[in-house]
Amino acid sequence: MKARSIAFIVASALTVLTLTAVSSPSQAAPPPLDVEELEVGLSIPWDITFLPDGSMLYTQRDLKTVTLRQSNGTKTVVLNSPAGMWNSGETGLMGIEADTSDSSGLTFFTCHGYKSGSTQDVRVVRWRLNAERTSATLDRTLFGGLPSTSGRHGGCSLVKGGSYALYVGTGDAATGKNPQSRTSGGGKVLRVDTRTGAGYAGNPFISSSVAMKRRVWTYGHRNVQGLARHSSSRIWSVEHGSYRDDEVNSLKKGGNYGWNPVPRKSGDPSYNEGSNSPMTDYNISGDQRGAAWRSGDPTVATSGATFLYGSMWGSYSGRLAVTALKDQSLRFMSVSSTYGIGTVTMPPELDGDFGRLRGAVQGPDGALYLTTSNGAGVDKILRVTPSS
């Protein structure tokens, strides 16, 4: 679907955006929300994951730390600026995901910038906690070689798939040819084997002679900031637009999502974010897939995403929760049986009161956990639940 009509309805201080969709989703308002400031005084907490015992792990991008928070509130920094980990601009210690395929419950993955000697890239690493859960050590570098330049458009989001699959959303490193080059890891969603870092069996280009191409699940992305797994196992991505059209995408194996930021002049490799570089460029040869939802002009800087499930969410069980940095808001998006986006609602409790919202994860207790991204020393982790 290349175009969508948007109507604005304002009721009881709640903004409801109704987008043309295949189905006719419910127009019910979200439940009133309680927002608890679970952690304060943080510096760009980028992402959250939960271990099998319910403990929380969270990253701080520029500090390059991973902190373990137990359910009683006790905190331990288990990873602190390890050798080679690098941050600059938008890149640092970003995505984190528990390794649910490991029965020990002690391993997790991160996606982060790396620099050592002449090597600079973004890479995915598996770490192992000690038995006391007081520190983590490098278990394995799953793979490196994701493009990195100034630190702009570093990505980098992680979400566990079924069995040994791990999905990795990447940025294009502000390099024009990366998103459409299937041998580059930039501007992609990759699917890799958690045991080896190799391309996962059944990937669309698994027979390629190029290792990075074997990892590609989808391509033609700009800067993937969030990944979420639907109950159907379909993966969804959230990415930043240029000056327009942040996107929420329903990912289809081998799909090209149309970002091609190079000038039309043959041989010009420069990065082109102007008006002739739409987020989905239908003039590229082949079949491009349009976004399930887009922000229009201007962008709102959508970032993290998670699906919400459970009776505590009532009619909002099954909705996609999407954070936004620039307009400092949360959106609940309904998803149709054909993977379209229907009604989008913005709860007033999270519409500007906490500043820029980045990470979004549903915890094992059913609550929605969010991170803010306002700057050094002022950020928070929020626990969000429907009011009882």
C-alpha positions as CSV (number, residue, x, y, z in Angstrom):
1,M,0.0,0.0,0.0
2,K,1.7,3.2,-1.2
3,A,-0.6,5.8,0.3
4,R,-2.7,6.0,3.4
5,S,-5.3,8.6,4.5
6,I,-5.0,10.0,8.0
7,A,-7.8,11.5,10.0
8,F,-7.2,13.1,13.4
9,I,-9.7,12.6,16.2
10,V,-9.3,14.2,19.6
11,A,-11.2,12.8,22.5
12,S,-10.7,13.1,26.2
13,A,-7.2,14.4,25.8
14,L,-6.3,11.2,23.9
15,T,-5.1,11.5,20.3
16,V,-6.4,8.7,18.0
17,L,-5.0,8.4,14.5
18,T,-7.1,6.2,12.1
19,L,-5.2,5.0,9.1
20,T,-6.8,3.3,6.1
21,A,-6.2,-0.4,6.5
22,V,-7.3,-3.7,5.2
23,S,-9.3,-4.5,8.3
24,S,-11.6,-2.4,10.6
25,P,-9.7,-2.3,13.9
26,S,-11.2,-1.4,17.2
27,Q,-11.4,2.3,18.0
28,A,-11.3,1.7,21.8
29,A,-9.1,4.1,23.7
30,P,-6.1,2.6,25.5
31,P,-6.5,2.0,29.3
32,P,-5.3,4.7,31.6
33,L,-1.7,4.1,32.4
34,D,0.4,4.1,35.6
35,V,4.0,5.1,35.0
36,E,6.7,4.3,37.5
37,E,10.2,5.7,37.4
38,L,12.0,2.5,38.0
39,E,15.6,3.8,37.5
40,V,16.8,7.4,37.3
41,G,20.1,9.2,36.8
42,L,21.1,7.2,33.7
43,S,22.9,8.2,30.5
44,I,21.2,7.2,27.3
45,P,20.0,3.7,28.3
46,W,19.6,2.3,24.8
47,D,17.9,-1.1,25.3
48,I,16.6,-3.6,27.9
49,T,16.4,-7.4,28.1
50,F,15.3,-9.8,30.8
51,L,17.0,-13.0,31.8
52,P,15.0,-16.2,32.6
53,D,15.1,-15.5,36.3
54,G,13.4,-12.1,35.7
55,S,16.5,-10.0,36.2
56,M,16.8,-7.0,33.9
57,L,19.9,-6.1,31.8
58,Y,20.2,-2.6,30.3
59,T,22.8,-0.9,28.2
60,Q,24.0,2.7,28.4
61,R,25.2,3.7,24.9
62,D,28.0,6.2,25.6
63,L,29.1,4.9,28.9
64,K,29.5,1.4,27.3
65,T,28.1,-0.4,30.3
66,V,25.7,-3.2,30.9
67,T,23.9,-3.2,34.3
68,L,22.1,-6.1,35.9
69,R,19.1,-5.1,38.0
70,Q,17.6,-7.8,40.2
71,S,13.9,-7.8,41.0
72,N,14.7,-6.4,44.5
73,G,16.3,-3.4,42.9
74,T,19.9,-4.4,43.5
75,K,22.1,-3.3,40.7
76,T,25.5,-4.5,39.5
77,V,27.5,-3.2,36.5
78,V,28.5,-6.4,34.8
79,L,30.2,-4.9,31.8
80,N,32.1,-1.7,31.9
81,S,33.7,-0.3,28.7
82,P,35.5,-3.5,27.6
83,A,38.5,-3.3,25.3
84,G,37.7,-2.2,21.8
85,M,34.2,-1.1,22.4
86,W,33.8,2.3,20.7
87,N,31.2,5.1,20.8
88,S,30.8,8.2,18.6
89,G,27.7,10.1,17.6
90,E,24.8,7.6,17.3
91,T,27.0,4.5,17.8
92,G,28.1,2.9,21.0
93,L,26.7,0.1,23.1
94,M,23.2,-0.3,21.7
95,G,21.0,-3.4,21.4
96,I,21.0,-6.2,24.0
97,E,19.1,-9.5,24.0
98,A,19.0,-12.5,26.3
99,D,20.1,-15.8,24.7
100,T,16.9,-17.7,25.3
101,S,18.4,-20.8,23.5
102,D,21.0,-21.2,26.3
103,S,19.7,-23.3,29.2
104,S,22.1,-21.8,31.6
105,G,20.3,-18.4,31.6
106,L,23.7,-16.7,31.8
107,T,24.4,-15.5,28.2
108,F,23.3,-12.5,26.3
109,F,24.1,-10.6,23.1
110,T,25.0,-7.0,22.4
111,C,25.4,-5.0,19.3
112,H,28.0,-2.2,19.6
113,G,30.7,-0.1,17.9
114,Y,34.2,-1.5,17.9
115,K,37.5,0.1,17.1
116,S,41.0,-1.4,17.4
117,G,44.0,-0.4,15.3
118,S,42.8,-0.1,11.7
119,T,39.6,-2.0,12.4
120,Q,36.4,0.0,12.9
121,D,33.0,-1.6,12.6
122,V,29.7,-2.5,14.4
123,R,29.5,-6.1,15.7
124,V,27.4,-8.6,17.5
125,V,28.9,-10.3,20.5
126,R,27.8,-13.0,23.0
127,W,28.7,-12.5,26.6
128,R,28.5,-14.9,29.6
129,L,27.8,-13.9,33.2
130,N,29.7,-15.6,36.0
131,A,27.8,-17.8,38.4
132,E,27.5,-15.0,40.9
133,R,26.2,-12.6,38.2
134,T,28.7,-9.9,39.1
135,S,30.5,-9.7,35.8
136,A,30.3,-10.7,32.2
137,T,33.1,-11.9,29.9
138,L,33.4,-12.3,26.1
139,D,32.1,-15.7,25.1
140,R,32.2,-15.2,21.3
141,T,32.2,-12.5,18.7
142,L,29.3,-13.8,16.5
143,F,30.3,-11.5,13.6
144,G,31.7,-8.1,12.8
145,G,32.1,-6.1,9.6
146,L,28.9,-4.1,9.9
147,P,29.9,-0.7,8.3
148,S,30.8,2.2,10.5
149,T,31.9,5.7,9.6
150,S,31.6,8.8,11.9
151,G,29.1,6.9,14.1
152,R,26.1,8.1,12.2
153,H,23.4,5.5,11.5
154,G,25.0,2.8,13.5
155,G,21.7,0.9,14.1
156,C,21.6,-1.5,15.9
157,S,18.7,-3.6,17.3
158,L,18.4,-7.2,18.3
159,V,15.5,-9.6,18.8
160,K,15.6,-13.3,19.3
161,G,13.7,-15.5,16.9
162,G,12.7,-19.1,17.2
163,S,15.2,-21.9,18.0
164,Y,18.8,-20.5,17.4
165,A,17.8,-17.5,15.2
166,L,18.8,-13.9,16.1
167,Y,17.6,-10.9,14.1
168,V,19.9,-7.9,13.8
169,G,18.7,-4.5,12.5
170,T,21.5,-2.3,11.2
171,G,22.1,1.2,10.0
172,D,23.5,2.2,6.6
173,A,26.5,4.2,8.1
174,A,25.3,7.1,6.0
175,T,26.9,5.5,3.0
176,G,24.7,5.7,-0.2
177,K,25.3,2.3,-1.7
178,N,25.0,0.2,1.5
179,P,21.2,-0.3,1.7
180,Q,20.8,-1.8,-1.8
181,S,24.1,-3.8,-1.7
182,R,23.2,-7.3,-0.5
183,T,26.9,-8.0,0.2
184,S,27.0,-5.1,2.7
185,G,25.6,-5.5,6.3
186,G,24.5,-1.9,6.4
187,G,20.8,-0.9,6.0
188,K,19.6,-4.4,6.6
189,V,17.8,-6.8,8.9
190,L,20.0,-9.9,9.2
191,R,19.2,-13.3,10.6
192,V,22.1,-15.3,12.1
193,D,22.7,-18.5,14.0
194,T,23.3,-17.7,17.7
195,R,25.8,-20.5,17.9
196,T,28.1,-19.4,15.1
197,G,27.1,-16.0,13.7
198,A,26.7,-17.5,10.3
199,G,23.6,-16.9,8.1
200,Y,20.7,-18.9,9.4
201,A,19.4,-21.9,7.5
202,G,16.6,-20.9,5.2
203,N,17.7,-17.3,4.7
204,P,16.9,-15.9,1.2
205,F,20.5,-15.7,0.0
206,I,21.9,-18.6,2.0
207,S,23.6,-20.1,-1.1
208,S,25.7,-16.9,-1.8
209,S,29.5,-17.2,-1.7
210,V,29.6,-14.0,0.4
211,A,29.2,-14.5,4.1
212,M,27.4,-11.2,4.8
213,K,24.9,-11.8,2.0
214,R,24.1,-15.2,3.6
215,R,23.0,-13.3,6.7
216,V,20.6,-10.9,4.9
217,W,16.9,-11.3,5.8
218,T,15.7,-8.0,4.3
219,Y,17.4,-5.0,2.8
220,G,16.8,-1.4,1.6
221,H,16.6,0.0,5.2
222,R,18.0,3.4,6.4
223,N,18.7,3.1,10.2
224,V,16.8,0.3,12.0
225,Q,16.3,1.3,15.6
226,G,13.9,-1.3,16.8
227,L,12.8,-4.9,16.1
228,A,9.8,-6.7,17.5
229,R,8.5,-10.2,17.2
230,H,4.8,-10.8,16.7
231,S,3.1,-13.9,18.1
232,S,2.9,-15.2,14.6
233,S,6.8,-15.0,14.5
234,R,6.7,-12.2,12.0
235,I,9.4,-9.7,12.7
236,W,8.6,-6.0,12.5
237,S,11.2,-3.2,12.2
238,V,11.1,0.5,13.2
239,E,13.5,2.9,11.4
240,H,14.3,6.6,11.2
241,G,13.3,8.5,8.1
242,S,15.3,11.2,6.5
243,Y,13.5,14.5,6.8
244,R,10.3,12.6,6.3
245,D,8.7,9.1,6.6
246,D,9.9,7.3,9.7
247,E,8.7,3.7,9.0
248,V,7.2,0.7,10.8
249,N,7.7,-2.3,8.5
250,S,6.3,-5.8,8.5
251,L,9.3,-7.9,7.3
252,K,9.0,-10.4,4.5
253,K,11.8,-12.8,3.7
254,G,14.1,-11.3,1.1
255,G,12.1,-8.1,0.9
256,N,13.6,-4.8,-0.5
257,Y,12.2,-1.9,1.6
258,G,13.4,0.7,-1.0
259,W,15.9,3.0,0.6
260,N,18.4,4.0,-2.1
261,P,20.2,7.2,-1.0
262,V,22.4,7.7,-4.1
263,P,22.0,10.4,-6.8
264,R,20.5,9.3,-10.1
265,K,23.7,10.4,-11.8
266,S,25.5,7.3,-12.8
267,G,28.6,6.6,-10.7
268,D,28.0,9.2,-8.0
269,P,28.4,7.4,-4.7
270,S,27.5,10.3,-2.4
271,Y,24.8,10.0,0.3
272,N,21.6,11.7,-1.0
273,E,18.8,12.4,1.5
274,G,17.0,15.0,-0.6
275,S,13.5,15.0,-2.0
276,N,14.4,12.6,-4.8
277,S,15.4,9.9,-2.3
278,P,12.1,8.6,-0.8
279,M,12.2,6.1,1.9
280,T,10.7,3.6,-0.5
281,D,11.9,4.2,-4.0
282,Y,9.6,2.5,-6.4
283,N,11.8,3.5,-9.3
284,I,14.4,0.9,-8.3
285,S,14.3,-2.2,-10.5
286,G,12.4,-5.1,-8.8
287,D,9.6,-5.1,-6.3
288,Q,9.9,-2.8,-3.3
289,R,7.8,-3.2,-0.2
290,G,6.1,-0.2,1.2
291,A,5.9,0.6,4.9
292,A,3.0,-0.6,7.1
293,W,3.0,2.8,8.7
294,R,4.9,6.0,8.0
295,S,5.1,9.3,9.9
296,G,4.8,11.6,6.9
297,D,6.6,15.0,6.9
298,P,8.2,15.8,9.3
299,T,9.6,12.8,11.1
300,V,8.9,12.0,14.8
301,A,12.0,9.7,15.1
302,T,10.3,6.4,16.0
303,S,12.8,4.2,17.8
304,G,12.0,1.1,20.0
305,A,9.1,-1.3,19.6
306,T,7.6,-4.3,21.3
307,F,4.3,-6.3,21.1
308,L,2.1,-6.3,24.2
309,Y,0.4,-9.5,25.2
310,G,-1.7,-10.6,28.2
311,S,-5.0,-10.0,29.9
312,M,-3.8,-7.0,31.8
313,W,-3.8,-5.1,28.5
314,G,-7.4,-5.9,27.7
315,S,-8.3,-5.0,24.1
316,Y,-4.8,-3.7,23.7
317,S,-3.2,-7.1,23.9
318,G,-1.6,-7.8,20.6
319,R,-0.8,-4.1,19.9
320,L,2.6,-2.9,18.9
321,A,4.0,-0.2,21.3
322,V,6.4,2.2,19.4
323,T,8.4,4.9,21.1
324,A,9.5,8.2,19.5
325,L,12.4,10.5,20.3
326,K,11.7,13.7,18.5
327,D,8.0,14.1,19.4
328,Q,8.6,12.5,22.8
329,S,5.6,10.1,22.6
330,L,4.4,6.5,22.7
331,R,2.1,5.0,20.1
332,F,0.0,1.9,20.3
333,M,-0.6,0.4,16.9
334,S,-3.2,-2.3,16.0
335,V,-2.1,-4.9,13.6
336,S,-4.4,-6.6,11.1
337,S,-4.5,-10.3,10.1
338,T,-2.7,-9.3,6.9
339,Y,0.0,-7.4,8.8
340,G,-1.2,-3.9,8.1
341,I,-1.4,-1.1,10.7
342,G,-4.9,0.1,11.7
343,T,-5.6,2.4,14.6
344,V,-2.8,4.3,16.2
345,T,-3.3,5.8,19.6
346,M,-1.1,8.0,21.7
347,P,-1.7,7.7,25.5
348,P,-1.5,11.1,27.2
349,E,0.5,9.8,30.1
350,L,3.5,9.3,27.8
351,D,3.1,12.3,25.5
352,G,5.9,14.6,26.4
353,D,6.1,14.3,30.1
354,F,9.3,12.2,30.1
355,G,11.1,13.6,27.1
356,R,12.6,11.5,24.4
357,L,11.5,7.8,24.5
358,R,13.8,5.2,23.0
359,G,13.7,1.5,24.2
360,A,10.5,-0.5,24.5
361,V,10.4,-4.1,25.9
362,Q,7.6,-6.1,27.5
363,G,8.8,-7.7,30.8
364,P,8.0,-11.1,32.1
365,D,5.5,-9.5,34.5
366,G,3.6,-8.2,31.5
367,A,4.5,-4.6,32.1
368,L,5.9,-2.3,29.4
369,Y,9.4,-1.1,30.1
370,L,10.7,2.1,28.4
371,T,13.9,4.0,28.3
372,T,14.3,7.7,27.9
373,S,17.1,9.4,25.8
374,N,17.5,13.0,27.1
375,G,21.2,13.1,28.0
376,A,23.9,12.3,30.4
377,G,22.7,11.8,34.0
378,V,19.0,12.6,33.5
379,D,17.6,9.5,31.9
380,K,15.2,6.9,33.3
381,I,13.8,3.5,32.9
382,L,10.0,3.6,33.1
383,R,7.6,0.7,34.1
384,V,4.2,1.2,32.5
385,T,1.1,-0.7,33.4
386,P,-2.7,-0.2,32.9
387,S,-4.2,1.5,35.9
388,S,-6.0,-1.0,38.2
